[in-house]
Structure formats: C-alpha cells, structure tokens
Amino acid sequence: MAMMDPLRRRLSGNGLSARALRGTGAALLSAFSENGLRLVSNLVLTRLLFPEAFGVMALIQVILLGLTLFSNIGLQASVMQNPRGDDPDFLNTAWTLQAIRGVLLWLTVCLFAVPAAHFYDEPILAYALPVAGFSLVIKGVFPTKLLTAQRHLMLGRVAFLTIVAQVVNLVALSLLAWLTGSVWALVFGLLISPTVSLALYTRYMPGMRNHFRLERQSVSEMVNFGKYLFFSTIATYVLNQSDRAVLGAHIPTDLLGIYAIGYTLATLPWMLAQKVAGMVVFPLYRMRHPSESAENRARIFRSRRLVVASALGLVATMTFLGPWIVSLLYDDRYILAGPIAVLLAACYVPPIVLIGLMNAALAQGNSLALLVVNVATAICQITILLLGVQAFGIPGAAIAIGAAPLLTYPITVHYMRRHGNWDAVGDAALFAAGFAISATAIWLHWDGIARLFTQ
C-alpha cells in the first residue's frame, strides 16, 4: 500500500498536474469504452440485421456528418480558448448559437431527404433522414457544462456519464433490432444516445443552466475565431472521408465494406489519441502555453509524447495482430480486412505523431494556421489518392493517408516554431519508432498485403 502513496499524492488535489493526470485517465476510459462498446454493438447487430440495413445507415451517417462538419464555426473551440470562456454571457451565447445551428441543420436534412432518396435509389431515406436528423437538434442543446468541465480538465464525471449513456444505447439498440429486424432500429438508435446523454448531463453535471442569450461582443469574437475553422473543417472532412469516397468508384461494394471494417480497426489508435489530445492536451495549451516558458514547454512536450507513444503502442498491437483479430471476430468473408487493417494502421503513423501539434496555434486564437495546414494536407492527400488508387487500388489509398502529412510537415513546423511548440527531438524519436513498427509489421504480413494489390 505504501508504494501507492506517491501515485495517490500525484492524482489528488486541484493542481494542474493532478487534473491533467486524472483527465488523461478519464479521457482514455471514455475513448476505450466508446470504441469497445461500438465494436460490441457492431458484432451484436450484424447478427440481428441484414447487410442492407447497414448500407442505408452508412448513407444516413455520411449525409449527417457532412452537414454537421460543413456548418462548423468552432463554437466549442471558442469556449475552450477564449479568456471569457467561463463568462455566463459568453457561454449562453455559444449555447444559443449551437441550438440555432442544430435546428437549421435538421431543417436542411429534411430538405435533402427526398432528393437523397432519388439520388441513391433508396426510398426509405425520404422518411429515415428527417427522423435521424432530429438528433442534431438534441445535440444542439447539450449544456455548456461539458465544455466548462473540459476547459478545466474536470473530466471524471463526464467520462462516467458518457459510458452510462453508451451502455443504455447499446441495450436499447439491441432490443430494437431484435424486435424490428429493420433499419429503423438503427435510425431510432441515433436518437436514443443523444437523448440519454442530454438527460444525464443536464441532471448530473455541475454548473450553470443555459438560457437563450445573444451578446453582440461574444458573437463577434466567436465568428472572428471560427471563420477559418469553418473552411478547416471542410478540409478535415476531405482528409477523413476521401479514401472511401474514391475507393467506392474503383472497387466493388462488398470489398468497400471489408475495407470499412479494416479501417475501423486500424484507426482505433488514432481515434483514441485524438480524444485524449482534444480533451486534455488542448486545455493544457490554454493554461500553460509552451511559448510562455521553458517549464511549460517541457511539460507540454512530455504530455504529448506520452499520448503519441501510447498510441504507437496500440499501432504495434494492431499491425502485428490485425489478421488474428479479424479472424477471431469475423467469418472468412472478411478475411481481407486483416491485411487492410495492418497496412492502414502502419500508414496512420504520421497522422498519429502529429496529433495535437496545431492546438498550440488554436490556443492562441490562430485558427488560420490550422486552415493552411489542413488545406495543404487535403490537397496532397487527394492528389496522391487519385493517382495511387488508379495505380495500386486499396494500397494507394493507404499510402495517401500516410504520405500527405509528411509532405506538409514543413508547413506544420513553420507554425510550430512561431508558437514555440516544435519538439524536434520528440518528433524524430516518435517518427523513428513508428516507422520501425510499420516496416516490421508490413514485412511480417507481406503475403496478405500483397493480395490487396490484385483486388
């Protein structure tokens, strides 16, 4: 027990170090549970529903995600980085804009429903899209208590309530799928999760209750900060979705579905690192920016190195054990998802190593820097993707994901030096470790990966 005393002392109290450690643990717990429950849900639902239901749901999610990202004006980031982020007027203004945006998005989804049904030749979209789209209204009235907790690294209760909501959603979704056996189970599932989350956050999160308020100064500050984030988010959408969009025009639908399974497994380390970086590292940049002192710089570098190194450990697991994991969870129809997961996880090393770097610019209000880096990377990725898929098929898509951020790394370094956040030694070491893992895994699984070139 005495050996645990130093750990207890480090985790206790309200100091920044203790909050950062607790916040990291909470973020990891939330991320692992979210992805673990998503996997369990996927395995359960594939046994209760027909593949066509997942195809319709994929179309619904692409449309909802696209509209959500294409309307992002950085309200959450504004609250996180703005000096007035704890001001009730500022928070209520952000909440009001978020609520208005949710309603407008839902109305837009309703307008797109019938045209989308005709375009995809799926009549059910005309009815399912408006129902699923109402989830955007529910998410729009999430309380700003969540942002306040993230801003101050008080993440334990957020993680617990999020896990509870996910468990309730899994049970309800499985029951609906068992009772109906149709895509409507998945559609209503999109409403259950945010509704439960809203009820839990409103009832059990400490903090002020929101009400409608539009303060002119707050609106002006949010718009000025978010105008570049709007275009940056469009570039991010391209970065995260372009591989499947391009592959869909070059490979059969069933192979695209297998690619999607491999992609889900391969990107788990990246998604976990993104979650921790967003919930923990970004607030640290705001409170202890590296440009302010050598001590801050050392702490930030150490925190980010730990996040990235942990993610690379998961990359090693996925690249070495990917085929075994796929064979354990899925039948022989999905066997190619194994080498796809290996190759994609290996190619995600550069995006993982660079996670969180641009938060230094955002924390100081420089959203233009993020826009420049994201647009440049998106242009490189699309160019390589179009050429690579044409020449190599699936491997070409994977190569594009890894090569694009490497090509734009000098631009990232330029902004990091300006904001006092370039960790040259750390980046070099992490890149070296990541590339060593990738090369070894590709060599070990080359026979399976080579099959992808012929698909």
Phi and psi in degrees as a GROMACS rama.xvg file:
@    title "Ramachandran Plot"
@    xaxis  label "Phi"
@    yaxis  label "Psi"
@TYPE xy
-62.1289  -30.0189  ALA-2
-66.5639  -22.4472  MET-3
-85.2423  -12.9912  MET-4
-59.0708  -45.4408  ASP-5
-59.6061  -37.9607  PRO-6
-66.7145  -41.5783  LEU-7
-61.8276  -41.0819  ARG-8
-64.4149  -38.4299  ARG-9
-69.1084  -31.099  ARG-10
-88.6555  -17.7741  LEU-11
-89.0302  162.118  SER-12
91.6129  177.545  GLY-13
-109.461  12.6185  ASN-14
-66.2126  160.118  GLY-15
-61.1358  -41.6578  LEU-16
-61.6863  -45.4879  SER-17
-64.6202  -42.1391  ALA-18
-65.5909  -37.6508  ARG-19
-65.2491  -41.9779  ALA-20
-65.8807  -45.8202  LEU-21
-64.9276  -39.2713  ARG-22
-63.7913  -39.5497  GLY-23
-62.6486  -44.5778  THR-24
-61.3214  -42.9406  GLY-25
-65.9491  -41.7361  ALA-26
-64.0434  -41.7974  ALA-27
-64.9891  -43.5371  LEU-28
-60.351  -44.8496  LEU-29
-63.3565  -44.5464  SER-30
-66.9501  -44.3605  ALA-31
-63.4105  -43.179  PHE-32
-65.9642  -41.2668  SER-33
-60.0518  -48.602  GLU-34
-74.8509  -33.9629  ASN-35
-65.6734  -44.8547  GLY-36
-67.6421  -33.1762  LEU-37
-63.6857  -40.2097  ARG-38
-65.8211  -44.9276  LEU-39
-60.0835  -44.2006  VAL-40
-59.954  -43.1517  SER-41
-61.3556  -43.6831  ASN-42
-66.8853  -38.0593  LEU-43
-69.4654  -47.4211  VAL-44
-69.0114  -32.0981  LEU-45
-65.4517  -18.6693  THR-46
-93.9427  -9.84658  ARG-47
-109.662  -22.2525  LEU-48
-122.3  160.836  LEU-49
-83.6025  155.291  PHE-50
-56.3988  -32.1105  PRO-51
-58.7352  -33.394  GLU-52
-62.7085  -38.9296  ALA-53
-72.2408  -30.7256  PHE-54
-65.1324  -45.3353  GLY-55
-63.1025  -41.7545  VAL-56
-65.4006  -35.3413  MET-57
-62.2206  -40.9769  ALA-58
-63.9413  -43.1349  LEU-59
-60.8879  -44.2643  ILE-60
-68.4651  -37.2831  GLN-61
-62.2841  -43.2806  VAL-62
-66.1767  -46.6876  ILE-63
-64.5804  -42.5743  LEU-64
-65.2893  -42.2435  LEU-65
-61.4654  -46.6745  GLY-66
-64.4443  -37.752  LEU-67
-64.5531  -46.2443  THR-68
-72.2532  -36.1683  LEU-69
-74.2449  -2.75778  PHE-70
-117.636  12.7256  SER-71
-74.5312  124.062  ASN-72
-117.952  19.3387  ILE-73
73.087  33.9067  GLY-74
-63.8273  -43.24  LEU-75
-66.0843  -44.5589  GLN-76
-63.7784  -33.928  ALA-77
-61.5652  -45.3789  SER-78
-64.8334  -38.9798  VAL-79
-66.1774  -39.411  MET-80
-101.863  -19.8439  GLN-81
-73.2901  137.585  ASN-82
-57.7368  -23.5565  PRO-83
-93.4709  18.4115  ARG-84
-62.1831  -14.3438  GLY-85
-105.413  0.0200739  ASP-86
-73.7998  124.758  ASP-87
-54.8311  -38.7436  PRO-88
-63.7894  -41.6295  ASP-89
-65.5229  -45.4681  PHE-90
-65.0575  -43.2354  LEU-91
-67.3776  -33.5561  ASN-92
-65.8389  -43.737  THR-93
-61.0113  -43.0981  ALA-94
-64.0151  -41.4435  TRP-95
-63.9131  -45.9586  THR-96
-62.8571  -38.9007  LEU-97
-64.2536  -41.6447  GLN-98
-66.5794  -43.4013  ALA-99
-61.7267  -43.1309  ILE-100
-60.3799  -41.2127  ARG-101
-60.6709  -43.0052  GLY-102
-66.3442  -44.3809  VAL-103
-63.1531  -38.7279  LEU-104
-63.2557  -42.7313  LEU-105
-62.9722  -43.2034  TRP-106
-62.004  -37.4423  LEU-107
-65.3527  -41.5454  THR-108
-59.5861  -42.9063  VAL-109
-60.6077  -39.3271  CYS-110
-67.4542  -34.5321  LEU-111
-81.3598  -14.0252  PHE-112
-59.1314  -54.1392  ALA-113
-66.3  -47.6345  VAL-114
-57.3324  -38.8119  PRO-115
-65.5503  -38.8435  ALA-116
-62.1213  -39.9904  ALA-117
-71.0184  -41.9553  HIS-118
-63.351  -44.0909  PHE-119
-92.0111  -1.17253  TYR-120
55.785  43.5372  ASP-121
-128.533  90.3388  GLU-122
-54.6251  -30.2298  PRO-123
-64.2172  -22.9098  ILE-124
-61.8168  -30.3794  LEU-125
-61.4929  -28.1121  ALA-126
-103.111  -36.1903  TYR-127
-73.8063  -36.2329  ALA-128
-61.4306  -47.6658  LEU-129
-60.7988  -36.7803  PRO-130
-67.0219  -50.5841  VAL-131
-63.6011  -36.2937  ALA-132
-65.1276  -20.6787  GLY-133
-65.0115  -17.5865  PHE-134
-60.0933  -27.9419  SER-135
-68.3947  -33.4103  LEU-136
-66.5745  -43.0017  VAL-137
-63.6509  -46.3868  ILE-138
-64.8139  -27.7674  LYS-139
-66.4209  -21.505  GLY-140
-106.851  17.6606  VAL-141
-57.0104  137.057  PHE-142
-68.5438  150.325  PRO-143
-73.3228  -2.14739  THR-144
-54.7495  -35.1209  LYS-145
-62.0292  -46.304  LEU-146
-66.9734  -37.5236  LEU-147
-63.0685  -42.3796  THR-148
-63.0243  -42.6757  ALA-149
-67.4134  -38.4159  GLN-150
-60.412  -34.2209  ARG-151
-108.209  13.9311  HIS-152
58.7252  34.7192  LEU-153
-102.349  77.8416  MET-154
-105.478  -6.17421  LEU-155
-60.0061  -49.7143  GLY-156
-68.0304  -36.3935  ARG-157
-58.9822  -46.3032  VAL-158
-62.6469  -43.9978  ALA-159
-62.7503  -47.6274  PHE-160
-65.5453  -35.4243  LEU-161
-64.2875  -41.9723  THR-162
-64.3931  -43.0119  ILE-163
-58.4404  -45.5274  VAL-164
-61.9174  -39.0682  ALA-165
-67.2889  -39.2592  GLN-166
-65.921  -44.9883  VAL-167
-59.3996  -42.6598  VAL-168
-64.2892  -41.1521  ASN-169
-61.4402  -46.0607  LEU-170
-64.2854  -47.0961  VAL-171
-64.0477  -41.6001  ALA-172
-65.0722  -42.5226  LEU-173
-63.9172  -40.816  SER-174
-65.1012  -43.6371  LEU-175
-62.4469  -42.4632  LEU-176
-64.01  -39.0716  ALA-177
-67.1261  -37.9782  TRP-178
-77.1713  -39.3071  LEU-179
-101.457  -36.3087  THR-180
62.9134  24.7786  GLY-181
-132.083  173.15  SER-182
-64.9426  -19.2308  VAL-183
-63.9449  -24.7559  TRP-184
-62.117  -43.0327  ALA-185
-70.4731  -36.864  LEU-186
-63.5332  -49.8266  VAL-187
-69.3919  -23.8071  PHE-188
-61.7822  -31.5401  GLY-189
-66.9981  -21.4582  LEU-190
-91.0925  -32.8681  LEU-191
-64.2735  -48.6624  ILE-192
-58.9233  -53.096  SER-193
-67.6763  -29.9028  PRO-194
-65.8216  -45.596  THR-195
-63.9989  -43.1833  VAL-196
-61.0275  -44.5327  SER-197
-59.7065  -44.868  LEU-198
-62.9448  -43.4023  ALA-199
-67.8918  -45.7072  LEU-200
-63.7522  -41.8685  TYR-201
-66.3124  -39.4728  THR-202
-81.235  -38.2936  ARG-203
-113.346  -8.71491  TYR-204
-85.6123  132.67  MET-205
-73.8309  152.986  PRO-206
131.621  179.454  GLY-207
-73.8456  149.922  MET-208
-85.7312  138.858  ARG-209
-85.0623  151.566  ASN-210
-143.891  164.607  HIS-211
-67.3859  130.789  PHE-212
-160.652  131.786  ARG-213
-128.446  91.5758  LEU-214
-86.4602  127.758  GLU-215
-57.8434  -45.7099  ARG-216
-61.793  -43.0389  GLN-217
-63.6292  -43.6902  SER-218
-59.6388  -44.1392  VAL-219
-61.3495  -44.2373  SER-220
-64.8692  -41.1212  GLU-221
-67.497  -40.9393  MET-222
-67.0241  -42.9143  VAL-223
-62.7526  -39.3715  ASN-224
-74.9103  -38.2743  PHE-225
-87.7252  -9.33427  GLY-226
-62.4372  -35.4542  LYS-227
-79.967  -31.3322  TYR-228
-64.021  -29.9087  LEU-229
-57.8115  -50.7827  PHE-230
-73.1901  -33.0111  PHE-231
-63.424  -37.7612  SER-232
-66.6649  -35.5994  THR-233
-60.8188  -43.5994  ILE-234
-63.6234  -38.599  ALA-235
-63.4259  -39.669  THR-236
-59.8827  -42.69  TYR-237
-61.9545  -44.0716  VAL-238
-61.5456  -39.7481  LEU-239
-89.7495  -16.3914  ASN-240
-120.362  -14.0057  GLN-241
-65.3453  -31.2866  SER-242
-61.381  -46.4224  ASP-243
-71.4337  -33.4281  ARG-244
-64.0291  -44.1315  ALA-245
-73.2139  -43.8085  VAL-246
-61.6191  -32.7432  LEU-247
-60.0098  -23.8979  GLY-248
-90.6556  -4.90807  ALA-249
-122.118  -17.6874  HIS-250
-128.204  158.459  ILE-251
-62.229  157.448  PRO-252
-61.8327  -39.349  THR-253
-65.3908  -37.1818  ASP-254
-69.4484  -34.2566  LEU-255
-63.9077  -37.4829  LEU-256
-63.8937  -39.6745  GLY-257
-65.6247  -40.1261  ILE-258
-59.8705  -40.0803  TYR-259
-62.9136  -37.5955  ALA-260
-66.1586  -46.0484  ILE-261
-61.3906  -38.4616  GLY-262
-63.5244  -43.3037  TYR-263
-59.6429  -44.2762  THR-264
-69.0079  -43.4535  LEU-265
-66.4166  -33.84  ALA-266
-88.4882  2.24954  THR-267
-56.2726  -47.8509  LEU-268
-60.2755  -40.7537  PRO-269
-64.5625  -43.1267  TRP-270
-65.9767  -39.4956  MET-271
-63.6142  -44.418  LEU-272
-65.0083  -39.2002  ALA-273
-60.3598  -41.8971  GLN-274
-63.0575  -48.131  LYS-275
-66.2652  -42.1943  VAL-276
-61.7804  -41.193  ALA-277
-71.0439  -37.8886  GLY-278
-86.7659  -26.3437  MET-279
-117.701  -53.1798  VAL-280
-67.8317  -41.3844  VAL-281
-59.1636  -48.2181  PHE-282
-60.2954  -33.6148  PRO-283
-63.9145  -39.846  LEU-284
-59.6904  -39.9649  TYR-285
-67.0587  -41.288  ARG-286
-84.8754  -31.2389  MET-287
-138.443  68.9311  ARG-288
-64.3475  136.953  HIS-289
-62.1599  -23.1849  PRO-290
-74.5344  -11.6548  SER-291
-84.2709  -28.4993  GLU-292
-165.748  159.619  SER-293
-65.6123  -33.6954  ALA-294
-64.9505  -44.868  GLU-295
-60.2253  -43.0714  ASN-296
-61.1261  -43.9183  ARG-297
-63.3895  -40.9893  ALA-298
-66.8204  -44.7076  ARG-299
-64.3566  -45.4228  ILE-300
-58.9464  -43.6364  PHE-301
-63.4046  -42.4844  ARG-302
-65.0262  -45.1192  SER-303
-69.5482  -37.6733  ARG-304
-60.2373  -40.3498  ARG-305
-64.2851  -43.3042  LEU-306
-61.9635  -48.2632  VAL-307
-67.5645  -42.3254  VAL-308
-62.1199  -39.5579  ALA-309
-63.6628  -41.3096  SER-310
-64.3555  -38.9805  ALA-311
-65.7927  -31.5104  LEU-312
-62.3348  -39.3257  GLY-313
-69.5465  -34.2822  LEU-314
-60.2894  -42.9104  VAL-315
-59.8096  -43.6335  ALA-316
-60.3331  -46.1214  THR-317
-70.4437  -39.5353  MET-318
-71.3454  -35.4381  THR-319
-82.5794  -32.7101  PHE-320
-111.916  3.25824  LEU-321
-50.9337  -53.2454  GLY-322
-59.9353  -38.4556  PRO-323
-66.148  -41.1394  TRP-324
-61.988  -44.0867  ILE-325
-63.4271  -44.4157  VAL-326
-65.0567  -28.1734  SER-327
-75.096  -37.738  LEU-328
-94.3741  -27.6859  LEU-329
-126.76  163.628  TYR-330
-84.0102  -177.611  ASP-331
-64.6393  -19.0662  ASP-332
-62.7354  -24.231  ARG-333
-106.866  18.082  TYR-334
-59.7638  -32.0769  ILE-335
-69.0865  -16.2489  LEU-336
-63.2985  -23.6153  ALA-337
-63.5352  -60.8928  GLY-338
-63.401  -29.8368  PRO-339
-63.1183  -43.647  ILE-340
-62.3128  -40.7622  ALA-341
-61.7289  -50.7907  VAL-342
-65.3086  -43.9148  LEU-343
-65.8651  -43.547  LEU-344
-61.034  -39.4748  ALA-345
-64.5792  -40.4141  ALA-346
-77.4332  -12.6911  CYS-347
-84.2398  2.08233  TYR-348
-58.4573  -50.5623  VAL-349
-58.5308  -47.7918  PRO-350
-58.2051  -35.7132  PRO-351
-68.501  -44.9155  ILE-352
-61.2403  -32.449  VAL-353
-91.3728  2.91393  LEU-354
-59.7883  134.389  ILE-355
83.6633  -9.8874  GLY-356
-61.4063  -45.0782  LEU-357
-73.8013  -6.54262  MET-358
-63.0096  -25.7123  ASN-359
-63.4454  -38.3857  ALA-360
-72.0768  -43.8946  ALA-361
-61.8019  -38.9889  LEU-362
-62.3761  -23.7225  ALA-363
-102.142  15.308  GLN-364
82.3932  8.22472  GLY-365
-93.0979  76.6683  ASN-366
-75.4695  -18.0956  SER-367
-63.3915  -37.3063  LEU-368
-60.2431  -44.0133  ALA-369
-63.0298  -39.2504  LEU-370
-60.5308  -47.8486  LEU-371
-60.7181  -46.9453  VAL-372
-64.8174  -45.4864  VAL-373
-66.2685  -41.2563  ASN-374
-66.3491  -44.4228  VAL-375
-60.7995  -43.4717  ALA-376
-66.7695  -39.3211  THR-377
-63.7092  -41.5104  ALA-378
-62.5736  -45.7104  ILE-379
-62.2948  -44.0222  CYS-380
-65.8433  -43.5629  GLN-381
-62.8984  -42.3307  ILE-382
-61.6593  -50.2277  THR-383
-65.2164  -37.2362  ILE-384
-62.1978  -48.0336  LEU-385
-63.3583  -42.8576  LEU-386
-72.0091  -42.2483  LEU-387
-67.9066  -43.4857  GLY-388
-66.4858  -38.0225  VAL-389
-62.2128  -37.6825  GLN-390
-88.4587  -39.5842  ALA-391
-122.918  -6.41693  PHE-392
75.5307  -136.044  GLY-393
-55.9985  -44.6146  ILE-394
-57.7128  -31.6664  PRO-395
-62.9873  -36.5863  GLY-396
-66.5298  -42.1516  ALA-397
-64.5404  -42.2178  ALA-398
-60.938  -40.3646  ILE-399
-60.5393  -40.0755  ALA-400
-62.6485  -39.0707  ILE-401
-84.0731  -33.545  GLY-402
-76.2299  -37.004  ALA-403
-58.0293  -50.8902  ALA-404
-66.3783  -25.2232  PRO-405
-68.9187  -40.8952  LEU-406
-66.0781  -32.4274  LEU-407
-97.2748  7.47637  THR-408
-57.8738  -39.1926  TYR-409
-58.3489  -34.9409  PRO-410
-67.1979  -42.3165  ILE-411
-59.9627  -44.2896  THR-412
-61.0376  -40.4175  VAL-413
-55.3013  -47.8983  HIS-414
-73.4654  -33.5014  TYR-415
-67.421  -37.0765  MET-416
-66.0561  -37.4152  ARG-417
-64.1957  -34.4327  ARG-418
-102.04  14.379  HIS-419
65.1998  35.2769  GLY-420
-130.68  19.5947  ASN-421
-88.2649  112.578  TRP-422
-98.9286  78.8516  ASP-423
-60.0179  -45.3392  ALA-424
-65.932  -46.1401  VAL-425
-62.9536  -44.3895  GLY-426
-60.5793  -44.799  ASP-427
-61.1063  -44.8907  ALA-428
-65.9992  -41.9234  ALA-429
-70.0487  -39.6811  LEU-430
-61.5668  -44.6726  PHE-431
-60.9889  -45.4929  ALA-432
-64.4344  -43.6046  ALA-433
-64.0858  -43.1202  GLY-434
-67.6484  -34.337  PHE-435
-64.6545  -43.4645  ALA-436
-61.6604  -46.505  ILE-437
-62.2071  -48.2038  SER-438
-62.1188  -42.524  ALA-439
-64.2766  -44.5587  THR-440
-65.5159  -42.8426  ALA-441
-63.0974  -39.9057  ILE-442
-62.9954  -43.5784  TRP-443
-65.8163  -36.1948  LEU-444
-108.7  24.888  HIS-445
-61.7222  -35.4974  TRP-446
-59.1248  -43.4622  ASP-447
-70.5047  -40.8858  GLY-448
-64.8893  -37.5622  ILE-449
-60.007  -29.8328  ALA-450
-64.9253  -26.3257  ARG-451
-67.3984  -26.9161  LEU-452
-69.8135  -17.0722  PHE-453
-102.161  0.768387  THR-454
